[in-house]
């Protein structure tokens, strides 16, 4: 699993029923939350770059990666960020 954008790790560890949870702060009030990882390879306070490995999914059983993007604490739909640009 890789970091979706540059940022700083705010939280990395087990959280309630989510298993390992990773929260990355990206600036301007944006955060990403990732869970479902078997192992986290980053720690709190660490700077990460877009595309940098941050953890590994399990190799056994069903694998489900959960990712959520937030702006100032509210979930946002990132669909337009990933949409292809037509020329």
N, CA, C and O atoms as a GROMACS GRO file, in nm:
protein
  348
    1UNK      N    1   0.086  -0.117   0.000
    1UNK     CA    2   0.000   0.000   0.000
    1UNK      C    3   0.090   0.123   0.000
    1UNK      O    4   0.191   0.127   0.071
    2UNK      N    5   0.054   0.222  -0.080
    2UNK     CA    6   0.136   0.343  -0.092
    2UNK      C    7   0.060   0.467  -0.047
    2UNK      O    8  -0.063   0.468  -0.043
    3UNK      N    9   0.135   0.570  -0.013
    3UNK     CA   10   0.075   0.698   0.027
    3UNK      C   11   0.005   0.760  -0.094
    3UNK      O   12   0.064   0.767  -0.202
    4UNK      N   13  -0.119   0.806  -0.078
    4UNK     CA   14  -0.190   0.865  -0.191
    4UNK      C   15  -0.137   1.003  -0.230
    4UNK      O   16  -0.145   1.042  -0.346
    5UNK      N   17  -0.084   1.077  -0.133
    5UNK     CA   18  -0.032   1.212  -0.155
    5UNK      C   19   0.079   1.238  -0.053
    5UNK      O   20   0.088   1.165   0.046
    6UNK      N   21   0.162   1.338  -0.075
    6UNK     CA   22   0.263   1.379   0.022
    6UNK      C   23   0.196   1.417   0.153
    6UNK      O   24   0.084   1.468   0.153
    7UNK      N   25   0.263   1.392   0.265
    7UNK     CA   26   0.209   1.434   0.392
    7UNK      C   27   0.291   1.388   0.510
    7UNK      O   28   0.403   1.338   0.495
    8UNK      N   29   0.233   1.406   0.629
    8UNK     CA   30   0.295   1.369   0.755
    8UNK      C   31   0.202   1.272   0.827
    8UNK      O   32   0.081   1.296   0.835
    9UNK      N   33   0.257   1.162   0.878
    9UNK     CA   34   0.178   1.062   0.949
    9UNK      C   35   0.136   1.118   1.085
    9UNK      O   36   0.220   1.154   1.167
   10UNK      N   37   0.004   1.124   1.108
   10UNK     CA   38  -0.050   1.171   1.236
   10UNK      C   39  -0.081   1.055   1.330
   10UNK      O   40  -0.070   1.069   1.452
   11UNK      N   41  -0.121   0.941   1.273
   11UNK     CA   42  -0.155   0.824   1.354
   11UNK      C   43  -0.118   0.700   1.276
   11UNK      O   44  -0.139   0.692   1.156
   12UNK      N   45  -0.062   0.602   1.347
   12UNK     CA   46  -0.027   0.474   1.285
   12UNK      C   47  -0.035   0.366   1.392
   12UNK      O   48   0.051   0.358   1.480
   13UNK      N   49  -0.139   0.284   1.385
   13UNK     CA   50  -0.153   0.176   1.482
   13UNK      C   51  -0.293   0.121   1.486
   13UNK      O   52  -0.379   0.164   1.409
   14UNK      N   53  -0.317   0.025   1.576
   14UNK     CA   54  -0.451  -0.034   1.588
   14UNK      C   55  -0.552   0.070   1.637
   14UNK      O   56  -0.520   0.155   1.720
   15UNK      N   57  -0.673   0.063   1.583
   15UNK     CA   58  -0.779   0.154   1.624
   15UNK      C   59  -0.913   0.083   1.620
   15UNK      O   60  -0.960   0.044   1.513
   16UNK      N   61  -0.973   0.067   1.737
   16UNK     CA   62  -1.105   0.004   1.752
   16UNK      C   63  -1.121  -0.116   1.660
   16UNK      O   64  -1.034  -0.203   1.659
   17UNK      N   65  -1.228  -0.124   1.581
   17UNK     CA   66  -1.254  -0.237   1.495
   17UNK      C   67  -1.193  -0.224   1.356
   17UNK      O   68  -1.223  -0.304   1.267
   18UNK      N   69  -1.108  -0.123   1.337
   18UNK     CA   70  -1.051  -0.099   1.205
   18UNK      C   71  -0.920  -0.173   1.182
   18UNK      O   72  -0.867  -0.170   1.071
   19UNK      N   73  -0.867  -0.238   1.283
   19UNK     CA   74  -0.734  -0.298   1.270
   19UNK      C   75  -0.631  -0.186   1.267
   19UNK      O   76  -0.647  -0.085   1.335
   20UNK      N   77  -0.526  -0.204   1.188
   20UNK     CA   78  -0.426  -0.098   1.176
   20UNK      C   79  -0.483   0.018   1.096
   20UNK      O   80  -0.538   0.000   0.987
   21UNK      N   81  -0.470   0.136   1.152
   21UNK     CA   82  -0.520   0.258   1.089
   21UNK      C   83  -0.404   0.353   1.068
   21UNK      O   84  -0.319   0.369   1.155
   22UNK      N   85  -0.402   0.416   0.953
   22UNK     CA   86  -0.300   0.515   0.920
   22UNK      C   87  -0.370   0.644   0.883
   22UNK      O   88  -0.457   0.645   0.795
   23UNK      N   89  -0.332   0.754   0.948
   23UNK     CA   90  -0.387   0.885   0.915
   23UNK      C   91  -0.271   0.973   0.870
   23UNK      O   92  -0.173   0.990   0.943
   24UNK      N   93  -0.285   1.028   0.750
   24UNK     CA   94  -0.182   1.115   0.694
   24UNK      C   95  -0.241   1.254   0.674
   24UNK      O   96  -0.347   1.269   0.614
   25UNK      N   97  -0.170   1.356   0.724
   25UNK     CA   98  -0.211   1.494   0.704
   25UNK      C   99  -0.141   1.546   0.579
   25UNK      O  100  -0.019   1.534   0.564
   26UNK      N  101  -0.220   1.606   0.488
   26UNK     CA  102  -0.166   1.651   0.360
   26UNK      C  103  -0.156   1.804   0.349
   26UNK      O  104  -0.106   1.855   0.249
   27UNK      N  105  -0.202   1.875   0.448
   27UNK     CA  106  -0.201   2.021   0.443
   27UNK      C  107  -0.334   2.076   0.394
   27UNK      O  108  -0.414   2.002   0.337
   28UNK      N  109  -0.357   2.204   0.417
   28UNK     CA  110  -0.481   2.272   0.377
   28UNK      C  111  -0.606   2.203   0.431
   28UNK      O  112  -0.712   2.209   0.368
   29UNK      N  113  -0.595   2.136   0.548
   29UNK     CA  114  -0.710   2.071   0.609
   29UNK      C  115  -0.742   1.933   0.556
   29UNK      O  116  -0.841   1.874   0.597
   30UNK      N  117  -0.660   1.880   0.464
   30UNK     CA  118  -0.684   1.748   0.405
   30UNK      C  119  -0.612   1.637   0.481
   30UNK      O  120  -0.497   1.653   0.525
   31UNK      N  121  -0.682   1.524   0.496
   31UNK     CA  122  -0.625   1.405   0.558
   31UNK      C  123  -0.670   1.283   0.477
   31UNK      O  124  -0.776   1.284   0.414
   32UNK      N  125  -0.590   1.178   0.480
   32UNK     CA  126  -0.635   1.049   0.428
   32UNK      C  127  -0.626   0.948   0.541
   32UNK      O  128  -0.536   0.952   0.624
   33UNK      N  129  -0.723   0.856   0.542
   33UNK     CA  130  -0.728   0.747   0.639
   33UNK      C  131  -0.723   0.617   0.562
   33UNK      O  132  -0.798   0.597   0.466
   34UNK      N  133  -0.634   0.528   0.603
   34UNK     CA  134  -0.622   0.397   0.538
   34UNK      C  135  -0.629   0.290   0.646
   34UNK      O  136  -0.562   0.301   0.749
   35UNK      N  137  -0.710   0.187   0.624
   35UNK     CA  138  -0.714   0.076   0.718
   35UNK      C  139  -0.726  -0.055   0.639
   35UNK      O  140  -0.756  -0.054   0.520
   36UNK      N  141  -0.702  -0.165   0.708
   36UNK     CA  142  -0.705  -0.296   0.646
   36UNK      C  143  -0.565  -0.349   0.621
   36UNK      O  144  -0.549  -0.455   0.561
   37UNK      N  145  -0.466  -0.276   0.666
   37UNK     CA  146  -0.328  -0.318   0.647
   37UNK      C  147  -0.288  -0.417   0.757
   37UNK      O  148  -0.322  -0.399   0.873
   38UNK      N  149  -0.216  -0.520   0.718
   38UNK     CA  150  -0.164  -0.615   0.818
   38UNK      C  151  -0.045  -0.554   0.891
   38UNK      O  152  -0.028  -0.573   1.011
   39UNK      N  153   0.038  -0.481   0.817
   39UNK     CA  154   0.159  -0.424   0.875
   39UNK      C  155   0.175  -0.280   0.829
   39UNK      O  156   0.156  -0.248   0.712
   40UNK      N  157   0.211  -0.193   0.924
   40UNK     CA  158   0.241  -0.054   0.892
   40UNK      C  159   0.392  -0.036   0.890
   40UNK      O  160   0.461  -0.085   0.978
   41UNK      N  161   0.443   0.034   0.788
   41UNK     CA  162   0.587   0.054   0.774
   41UNK      C  163   0.629   0.199   0.796
   41UNK      O  164   0.740   0.237   0.760
   42UNK      N  165   0.540   0.279   0.852
   42UNK     CA  166   0.568   0.420   0.882
   42UNK      C  167   0.525   0.448   1.025
   42UNK      O  168   0.448   0.373   1.084
   43UNK      N  169   0.575   0.558   1.080
   43UNK     CA  170   0.542   0.594   1.216
   43UNK      C  171   0.497   0.739   1.227
   43UNK      O  172   0.514   0.818   1.135
   44UNK      N  173   0.439   0.771   1.342
   44UNK     CA  174   0.389   0.906   1.368
   44UNK      C  175   0.503   1.007   1.352
   44UNK      O  176   0.614   0.988   1.402
   45UNK      N  177   0.472   1.115   1.281
   45UNK     CA  178   0.569   1.222   1.259
   45UNK      C  179   0.653   1.205   1.134
   45UNK      O  180   0.726   1.296   1.094
   46UNK      N  181   0.642   1.089   1.072
   46UNK     CA  182   0.722   1.062   0.952
   46UNK      C  183   0.663   1.133   0.831
   46UNK      O  184   0.541   1.132   0.812
   47UNK      N  185   0.748   1.194   0.750
   47UNK     CA  186   0.706   1.252   0.623
   47UNK      C  187   0.700   1.142   0.519
   47UNK      O  188   0.790   1.058   0.512
   48UNK      N  189   0.593   1.141   0.438
   48UNK     CA  190   0.580   1.043   0.330
   48UNK      C  191   0.556   1.117   0.199
   48UNK      O  192   0.498   1.226   0.197
   49UNK      N  193   0.601   1.056   0.092
   49UNK     CA  194   0.583   1.113  -0.041
   49UNK      C  195   0.477   1.035  -0.118
   49UNK      O  196   0.457   0.916  -0.091
   50UNK      N  197   0.412   1.098  -0.212
   50UNK     CA  198   0.315   1.029  -0.298
   50UNK      C  199   0.380   0.905  -0.358
   50UNK      O  200   0.487   0.913  -0.417
   51UNK      N  201   0.314   0.792  -0.342
   51UNK     CA  202   0.364   0.667  -0.399
   51UNK      C  203   0.462   0.592  -0.311
   51UNK      O  204   0.505   0.482  -0.346
   52UNK      N  205   0.498   0.648  -0.196
   52UNK     CA  206   0.591   0.580  -0.105
   52UNK      C  207   0.518   0.467  -0.030
   52UNK      O  208   0.406   0.488   0.016
   53UNK      N  209   0.580   0.350  -0.018
   53UNK     CA  210   0.517   0.240   0.056
   53UNK      C  211   0.494   0.278   0.203
   53UNK      O  212   0.583   0.333   0.268
   54UNK      N  213   0.373   0.248   0.254
   54UNK     CA  214   0.340   0.279   0.394
   54UNK      C  215   0.300   0.155   0.472
   54UNK      O  216   0.295   0.159   0.595
   55UNK      N  217   0.272   0.044   0.403
   55UNK     CA  218   0.233  -0.078   0.473
   55UNK      C  219   0.204  -0.190   0.376
   55UNK      O  220   0.215  -0.174   0.254
   56UNK      N  221   0.167  -0.304   0.433
   56UNK     CA  222   0.144  -0.425   0.354
   56UNK      C  223   0.009  -0.486   0.392
   56UNK      O  224  -0.027  -0.491   0.510
   57UNK      N  225  -0.064  -0.532   0.292
   57UNK     CA  226  -0.189  -0.604   0.314
   57UNK      C  227  -0.156  -0.748   0.350
   57UNK      O  228  -0.047  -0.798   0.322
   58UNK      N  229  -0.251  -0.815   0.411
   58UNK     CA  230  -0.235  -0.957   0.443
   58UNK      C  231  -0.231  -1.038   0.314
   58UNK      O  232  -0.291  -1.000   0.213
   59UNK      N  233  -0.161  -1.149   0.318
   59UNK     CA  234  -0.157  -1.239   0.202
   59UNK      C  235  -0.256  -1.353   0.219
   59UNK      O  236  -0.266  -1.439   0.132
   60UNK      N  237  -0.329  -1.355   0.331
   60UNK     CA  238  -0.424  -1.463   0.358
   60UNK      C  239  -0.565  -1.406   0.374
   60UNK      O  240  -0.584  -1.294   0.420
   61UNK      N  241  -0.662  -1.487   0.336
   61UNK     CA  242  -0.802  -1.450   0.354
   61UNK      C  243  -0.842  -1.333   0.267
   61UNK      O  244  -0.766  -1.288   0.182
   62UNK      N  245  -0.965  -1.284   0.290
   62UNK     CA  246  -1.013  -1.170   0.211
   62UNK      C  247  -0.935  -1.043   0.247
   62UNK      O  248  -0.908  -1.015   0.364
   63UNK      N  249  -0.899  -0.967   0.145
   63UNK     CA  250  -0.822  -0.844   0.166
   63UNK      C  251  -0.909  -0.725   0.130
   63UNK      O  252  -0.963  -0.718   0.019
   64UNK      N  253  -0.923  -0.633   0.224
   64UNK     CA  254  -1.004  -0.514   0.200
   64UNK      C  255  -0.928  -0.392   0.250
   64UNK      O  256  -0.904  -0.376   0.370
   65UNK      N  257  -0.891  -0.307   0.157
   65UNK     CA  258  -0.827  -0.181   0.193
   65UNK      C  259  -0.936  -0.074   0.197
   65UNK      O  260  -1.011  -0.057   0.101
   66UNK      N  261  -0.944  -0.003   0.308
   66UNK     CA  262  -1.039   0.107   0.322
   66UNK      C  263  -0.959   0.236   0.314
   66UNK      O  264  -0.858   0.251   0.382
   67UNK      N  265  -1.005   0.329   0.231
   67UNK     CA  266  -0.940   0.459   0.224
   67UNK      C  267  -1.048   0.568   0.224
   67UNK      O  268  -1.151   0.556   0.158
   68UNK      N  269  -1.021   0.671   0.300
   68UNK     CA  270  -1.116   0.782   0.311
   68UNK      C  271  -1.037   0.912   0.307
   68UNK      O  272  -0.930   0.922   0.367
   69UNK      N  273  -1.089   1.009   0.236
   69UNK     CA  274  -1.028   1.141   0.230
   69UNK      C  275  -1.117   1.238   0.306
   69UNK      O  276  -1.239   1.233   0.295
   70UNK      N  277  -1.054   1.328   0.382
   70UNK     CA  278  -1.129   1.426   0.462
   70UNK      C  279  -1.073   1.565   0.442
   70UNK      O  280  -0.953   1.584   0.422
   71UNK      N  281  -1.162   1.662   0.448
   71UNK     CA  282  -1.125   1.804   0.446
   71UNK      C  283  -1.185   1.867   0.570
   71UNK      O  284  -1.307   1.872   0.585
   72UNK      N  285  -1.098   1.915   0.658
   72UNK     CA  286  -1.140   1.976   0.785
   72UNK      C  287  -1.237   1.886   0.861
   72UNK      O  288  -1.338   1.932   0.914
   73UNK      N  289  -1.205   1.756   0.866
   73UNK     CA  290  -1.281   1.660   0.945
   73UNK      C  291  -1.402   1.601   0.877
   73UNK      O  292  -1.466   1.511   0.932
   74UNK      N  293  -1.437   1.648   0.758
   74UNK     CA  294  -1.555   1.598   0.688
   74UNK      C  295  -1.512   1.513   0.568
   74UNK      O  296  -1.421   1.551   0.495
   75UNK      N  297  -1.578   1.397   0.548
   75UNK     CA  298  -1.544   1.314   0.432
   75UNK      C  299  -1.569   1.388   0.301
   75UNK      O  300  -1.665   1.464   0.289
   76UNK      N  301  -1.481   1.365   0.203
   76UNK     CA  302  -1.499   1.425   0.071
   76UNK      C  303  -1.493   1.315  -0.035
   76UNK      O  304  -1.427   1.213  -0.016
   77UNK      N  305  -1.561   1.337  -0.144
   77UNK     CA  306  -1.559   1.244  -0.256
   77UNK      C  307  -1.442   1.284  -0.346
   77UNK      O  308  -1.444   1.392  -0.405
   78UNK      N  309  -1.340   1.197  -0.358
   78UNK     CA  310  -1.222   1.233  -0.437
   78UNK      C  311  -1.234   1.198  -0.585
   78UNK      O  312  -1.135   1.204  -0.657
   79UNK      N  313  -1.352   1.161  -0.630
   79UNK     CA  314  -1.370   1.117  -0.768
   79UNK      C  315  -1.311   1.210  -0.872
   79UNK      O  316  -1.247   1.165  -0.967
   80UNK      N  317  -1.330   1.340  -0.854
   80UNK     CA  318  -1.280   1.435  -0.953
   80UNK      C  319  -1.127   1.443  -0.953
   80UNK      O  320  -1.068   1.484  -1.052
   81UNK      N  321  -1.062   1.404  -0.843
   81UNK     CA  322  -0.916   1.407  -0.836
   81UNK      C  323  -0.856   1.300  -0.926
   81UNK      O  324  -0.745   1.317  -0.977
   82UNK      N  325  -0.929   1.191  -0.946
   82UNK     CA  326  -0.878   1.078  -1.021
   82UNK      C  327  -0.937   1.066  -1.161
   82UNK      O  328  -0.897   0.979  -1.239
   83UNK      N  329  -1.031   1.153  -1.194
   83UNK     CA  330  -1.094   1.148  -1.326
   83UNK      C  331  -0.992   1.182  -1.434
   83UNK      O  332  -0.905   1.267  -1.414
   84UNK      N  333  -1.004   1.114  -1.547
   84UNK     CA  334  -0.912   1.143  -1.658
   84UNK      C  335  -0.948   1.276  -1.720
   84UNK      O  336  -1.065   1.313  -1.727
   85UNK      N  337  -0.849   1.347  -1.764
   85UNK     CA  338  -0.867   1.477  -1.829
   85UNK      C  339  -0.881   1.454  -1.979
   85UNK      O  340  -0.797   1.389  -2.040
   86UNK      N  341  -0.988   1.507  -2.038
   86UNK     CA  342  -1.007   1.496  -2.182
   86UNK      C  343  -0.942   1.616  -2.249
   86UNK      O  344  -0.948   1.728  -2.198
   87UNK      N  345  -0.879   1.591  -2.362
   87UNK     CA  346  -0.813   1.701  -2.435
   87UNK      C  347  -0.896   1.743  -2.552
   87UNK      O  348  -0.858   1.834  -2.626
   0.00000   0.00000   0.00000
